[in-house]
Amino acid sequence: MKPGTQRFMMADGDGLYLEVVPGGQKYWWYISQAGDRKKFSIGKRPDLSLNKVRESEKS
């Protein structure tokens, strides 16, 4: 996945997204669909792998 000129988000399922910004940084986000829609920052990739993000989502 190469950075472009615009931010974009890729859904992983169950409200989890990976955002890629033009500088190439990648950030994990969780977007809650229950009640009011809320967006929570989880961390930066590669500091947090998908497995670590999924583990933190369960706790």
C-alpha positions, 0 to 999 in steps of 0.5 A: 500500500503506497501513500498518495496525495490524499488520506484514505481509510481501509476497513478491516471489519467490525469497526476497525480501520487503517488510515494512510496519510500522504506522508506514508504513516498508517494509523489504526482507528475504531469507529463505534456504530452503537448510538452516536458514531464515535471515532477512537484512535488505537495507535500507529502501524507498525508499532501495533500489528493487526493481531495486537489491535484485535487483542486490545479491541477484546479487552 
